[in-house]
Each structure stands twice: as C-alpha cells, then as structure tokens.
Amino acid sequence: MRSPSSTYRLQIRPGFTLDDAASAVPYLHLLGVGWVYLSPILTAVRGSEHGYDVADPTSIDPERGGPGAFERLSAAAHGLGMGVIVDIVPNHVGVAEPEQNPWWWSLLRDGEASPYADAFDVDWPAGGGKLLLPLLGSEDDLDGLRVDGDRLYLGELALPIAPGTAGPGDAPREVAGRQHYELIPWREGDVRLNYRRFFTITSLAGLRVEVSEVFDAAHAEVRRWFEEGLADGLRIDHPDGLADPVGYLRRLRELTGGAYTVVEKILEPGEHLPAEFACEGTTGYDALGLVDRLFVDPAGQQKLDELDASLRADGTGFERLAREAKREIAAGPLAAEMLRLARLVPESSEALTNREQVAAAIGEIAAAFPIYRTYLPDVSDGKAVLASACRDAAVGRPDLGEAIAALEPFLADPGGELCRRFQQTTGMVMAKGVEDTAFYRFSRLGTLTEVGADPGRFAVGPDEFHARAGEREQDFPRSLTALTTHDTKRSEDARARISVISELADEWSELVPALLDRAPLLDRGLANLVWQAIVGAWPADAERLADYALKAAREAGLHTTWIDQDAEFEAQLRALVASAFDDPEANRLVADFVRRVEPFGASNSLSAKLVQLAGPGVPDVYQGTEFWDRSLADPDNRRPVDFAARAAALKELDSTMLDPGGPDTTAHGGAAAGGGPVPPATAPEAKLLVVSRTLRLRRNRPGLFEGYVPLDATGPAAEHVVGFRRGAGGAVVLATRLPVGLERRGGWGDTAVVLPWPTKDAFTGAEHEPGRVQLADALAALPVALLVPEVAR
C-alpha cells in the first residue's frame, strides 16, 4: 500500500476551487508535502463553504471546479510524485434546498414508493406515513404557501408535489396536506422529527450506506476516482454515525483496492482504535491532545482551578459538567432520537411501559457513556462498556433504575434494531454535549478543550508522552497526526500561546478580574474563556473576536443560544470584546500580557510543531499553518490563505538557508546550502523553516523517521527538553517545553544530551560531534533542533 510521508489539508470551496488548489501544488511540493489532502469535493448545497452538506454524491461539485478541475489537480500532484487524499462524507447528505438533492426530492415527492426510500432512515409510522419537515415558524405559515406547477413554495423554498395531488383551484394548504411529507413548526423538530440526521442539524439527513444498493450509488463517483487513478486515499468523515462502521470500512477497502484510509474517530481517554477497522488510523485528534499537554505546566493547575471555580457559579469539575451537558442534549435537542429508540423497546416488563420514562432512561445511559459508541457485535468489549454505563446511569438517576436494568439486555443485543440504532446515537450525545457544549462552559485553560482530549487532564510529562508516542509507532505508524484541523476550536499557535498561561497562572489570575472590572459579563467563566481566546489570537480585528465570543456563548447555552438569543447578554459580550480595542486601560492590559507571552508562545509553537512533524505517524499540516496562524473556531479557521506570500518567503529562505533534505534535495525543490541568518523564533519564517525542512526530510529520506527511542537529558533544566531519536541511525529531535520556567531558571546551564553519532541541524546547519552536547549550544538559535546523522549522507 502506498502511504504519504505527510499531508497538507486544503479547504476547497467556491472561492478556492480545485484549479486554485492545482496552482498551489508546486508550492506545496517545494514545501516538502507528500500528499495533497482535500476537503469534500462532491456536489454540495450551493454556496457551501465547507462541503459537508453533499447534495449529490454522484458528481464533483461544479462550484468547486467540477470533474475537469479534479483531473487537473490530480495530474499536477501525480506529476510531482505527490498523492491525493480526499475527504468523503458517508453518513449524511445536505437537504437544506430539496431541489438541489435529487434523492431527497424524490423521497419527498414519492414517499415510500421512491426508488431512494431505502437511502434515508425514516420512521414512517411515527409520522403517520409521512416525513415530518420542521420548516415552519408557526402553523400560520401554511397560509402563505403557494403552488407553481409541480412545486409547492414555502417562501422561496421549493418542495415537490406528488403526481395527481394538486388540481385546478385547490388551495395550497390542501395540496400540502396530500403530500408524503408534513410541514411542522421547527421548534417541534427536536421532539417530533422522524428521520435520522447528523447530530442536531435537520438540514443534514442520514444515509443508510449499510444497504448495498445505497452504498454503491453513494460511492459510484468515489469508485471512479480509484479506477481512473485520480485519488490515492480517503479520509472518512464521522464513521461513528453509521449503522455498521466495521462493515462499511471493509467494503470501502474493497472498492478502493486497499488504498490508504484514515477515519475521523474521536478516541476518549484509554480508548483505542478498534483493530477491526480496515484503515490506517485516525485523522489525528488523539495526537493533538497529547502534544498540547506536553507544553502545559502542571504547576499552574491549582491556581487556574481556583480562578475557574471563583468565576463559574457552580465550580463544577469537567466530568460532572460534561455529564450534565449530555443530559441536557439528550432531553432537549436530541429528544426525538431518544423517543425513536423508546419506540423500539418491547413492553416486556412493567418498567418499560411508559415511553417517555423509557426515553429518559435511554438518554441517561447515553449521557453516562465514556466513549462515543460501541461496535457490537464486531468489537466484543462493547458489552462491558454498556454495562458500566448502565450502572453509572442508575446511580445518577435511581428513579430510572428499573427501566435502565430492563433496557440493558435489549441495548446489548446486536441482532436487534434497538442496539444498532442506540450505537449510532450515543456519539451524537457525546459530540453535542461535550465538544459543542461543555467545552465552551469549562474555562480553566483553553488549550485543553479540543476534540479528542480530556479537559479534565491538565498536563502530560515527558515519560508519559514517550510511552504513548512509542505505542503509536508500534500500533499505528501510518495514522495521521494533527495540530490544527477545520474542526479545532483554536488553531495550534493560538493554543501554544494560551498554554503559556499555565506558567503564568498567578499573573493571569490577577489579569482576568482586572479586565472584568473594565468590562463586566454576567457569565464570568465565559469571560475567562473569551479573554484567553483574545490573547491567543491577538492581534485580531474586533469583528473576528466578537463572532467567536458569540459562537462560544451560544454553544455553551447558559445565557444565550442559537435558537433563543438574549440580546442584552450578547450586547454585554460584544462590549467585552470591544473593550480590548476601545478602552485604553483594557487595551494596555491585553497588549502588555501578549508582549509578555509572545516569545514563549512562539517557543511552544515551534516545539509542538517539530514534535508533531518528526514524531511517529503521518503529519498533517492544515492550510496556512506553516506561517503563524492564530485562528479560532470555524468559520474563522477557513479564511483565505495567502499562498503567494508563503511561496515567496520559502523561496527567500531557500536562497539563504541550508537544506539538508537529502542527496535529491534539488530535484525535490530544495536549495543548496546557504549562509543566511536563522530567522528569529518569533518570525513567521522560523515556523516556515521548521515545517519545510522537516517535511522535506520525511519525504526524501524516510529512513530517518523509523522507530522511536526517548532521549534523556541530564542537568538542572532536564525537565524543559523533550528529546527523541527515530530509531537506529535516525533523526534526533530536541524541543523546548515550559519556556517561562526555563527563563526563570536562568537558561539551560549545564543541561546536556548524549548524541550517538555526528549530526547536522536541519534548521541552522550547526554540526555536533557524538557524545555530550550542551543544550545551550544545540538550542542557541531556535528552541528546536532536528539533528540529521551525517553518516547517513
């Protein structure tokens, strides 16, 4: 199997098409990228900026360039020896504009008689034989319907009319009543919805790819990519939403001929990717959480805990906070899903006769789940996970104990529909309750609240990091690693700067109350989270920061929500953000603190990036992050990237700086040795230097990155370095951790590492003889070093 040395994620959208991506390929090759990694390219709802709302899975989106542009991109990449990996979305399709989705349109027009009825997961009996569409503001909207030919219009939204159901003179409301769908108020959707969706998004309808014919139809275009050699690998979005992830991945493996595949799988603490998954690994969230915590100072935990507790009214720890948020989601936005599961429960005992109580019990069990889902019958430990969740649920809600006990056998029976659907649903509760709610309520340290990590875990020391990195090299050496994705709530450089707060906990604990005095906010915990984001993203324009703050508040759902917005609270929140710009004292406080943390944040950024790029796994670089990128949550992290500026900077670097990328460096776009000065660690060129030299080495000299051996340091500042070498004769990595503490200590002093062979630093050109090497010398120019064995040349 062909696999990448690295990947570079590009967000393909109407404003950056596949032809634009093809134009960027020469630069990406010069950067050292192994494979180009594309966001979804199948035809999405018109105007979609992300592409996860695929409206027609049988074609490449013309707004994204169409099939010709994909062929040109593929040819450009393959012509330079690069591969192409594409993100696909098997779990759902976009139905916001029904006439743009031919399968959904057919379902609405013909109901259960539609040839696409099997493609969608509809509980027809629950809707009285109709598909319930939560599109109305109120029942009064039905009076505004109009008929035009074979279409029924709700405002500008077109819906199909079934043949023979509209006659001359029929009132639009009467016509609507004869359709295979029923229009209901959107606020009733959370309780009455009778089709599976993606999380709580009613405009994303679930697909039943477990049905053979549906799989074939939904993957016909994907099959063509591999038959014609256009694609080399796939990234699978949200496989946990599928009825049979294990079976799906096996069938996909056959379709692609065994091509490289990674899955968007969130691994909770202690969880491992099932061996039964036919893939090379995950998309890298698990690596992100591990690397981040390596640069968080455990000594700051107590002070930040105290600050967080003083600011948040309940002072709840993360585990309890997350459990409560999951309960809210199960009982509220996902109530329809719980009720659907309850309808599948046989009334085998008195404890299961009350459907609402059964739904509440199912929701409580889902809220107690420690992982996204189980995979019965393929992964046998799922029954133990379920049993544990049932015990925890009964403790949390003793009034539901009998119902929970009676439910467990049905939920554990993989031959039953209830078990299958329950397994599809627990991940929805986890994602919406934890990632999209609790992560915005828990403000201790923003670095910690990222997908795939446990915010209750504050820091990771070098020993644990080495152990887990060694496991990755042994078990999933081709799994992606990431620091920034389109889903991260703060990009890698914003988090690296925020991590410095853990070393300056006393200063932060004084700064936040001072800022709150300048701009009070009812939710003081949210204020802490927002001020961290402002510091992490600074300098940034006020509109970007205000948009993030509003998103954070609405996701947290404590004082304002997406559905019921509190104008007064949101005005207060906007005023908080504005104070960072308009209030001279608040501006001074923020600017001074940013100046204080900037060099340490840069050190963390370079160090985390090198550890990710040179460590076990296949490193992924998110678009633009070879420069400093301090983006916040989407859509902020999908802003346009200035590739021309990056290409010019790389050309300048290559004209002056050494590049030990290997004997074929020039052939791969590298430069000959130069003698220019090393960029300062705070300059964007410093990150570009680290990214380009490491990626080139990984591509051109892959033998330098096999195996994993921790490298111990000795001396007074040994705790401030993380070092490892990649096996016998491999590259040696040195990175600085906890740089504030290092400065307080007075620097490296006599701290040293022992090198087993002669090396040259890929970044600075500095040469080191084997034996004891002082870190003050090895890390004099930059906080990182990538030492290449000279004997290997």
Disulfide bonds with the S-S distance in Angstrom:
none
